[in-house]
């Protein structure tokens, strides 16, 4: 899956602990109006009783 985020005005995006990025930390997305970011992720495990969902993710930020 790929999320395309195009800022209109000031934007703030946060990620919960279900998203696992290679660096171990969420990317710092740009906040400026017009900035474009791509977040891609693959569902590693789907949430079920006693097991949280896990999304293996990557980011390409600030295409503006």
C-alpha positions in Angstrom: 0.0 0.0 0.0 1.2 3.5 -0.7 -0.1 6.7 1.0 0.5 10.0 -0.8 0.3 13.0 1.4 0.1 16.4 -0.2 0.1 19.2 2.4 -2.4 22.0 2.1 -1.5 24.6 4.7 0.3 23.2 7.6 0.1 19.5 8.1 1.1 17.2 11.0 1.2 13.4 10.6 1.9 10.9 13.3 2.4 7.2 13.3 1.5 4.7 16.0 3.7 1.8 17.0 2.1 -0.5 14.4 4.3 1.1 11.7 7.9 -0.4 11.7 10.4 1.7 9.8 13.9 0.5 9.0 15.6 3.2 11.1 13.4 2.2 14.1 11.9 5.7 14.2 9.1 7.4 12.2 10.3 9.7 9.5 10.2 13.5 9.9 7.6 14.6 7.4 7.7 18.1 6.0 5.0 20.5 7.2 5.2 23.2 4.5 2.2 23.8 2.3 2.6 21.9 -1.0 5.1 19.4 0.3 4.5 15.8 -1.0 5.4 12.6 0.9 5.0 8.9 0.1 4.6 6.3 2.8 4.6 2.7 1.6 3.9 -0.3 3.8 3.2 -4.0 3.7 1.0 -5.7 6.2 3.3 -8.1 8.1 0.7 -9.4 10.6 -3.0 -8.6 10.8 -4.4 -7.8 14.2 -6.1 -10.6 16.0 -6.7 -11.6 19.6 -3.5 -11.0 21.5 -1.5 -10.0 18.4 -1.2 -6.4 17.1 -1.1 -5.5 13.5 2.4 -4.8 12.1 3.1 -2.7 9.0 6.6 -2.8 7.5 7.0 0.7 6.2 9.3 3.1 4.3 9.1 6.8 3.4 10.1 9.2 0.7 9.6 12.7 1.9 9.6 16.2 0.5 9.1 16.0 -3.2 8.3 19.7 -3.4 
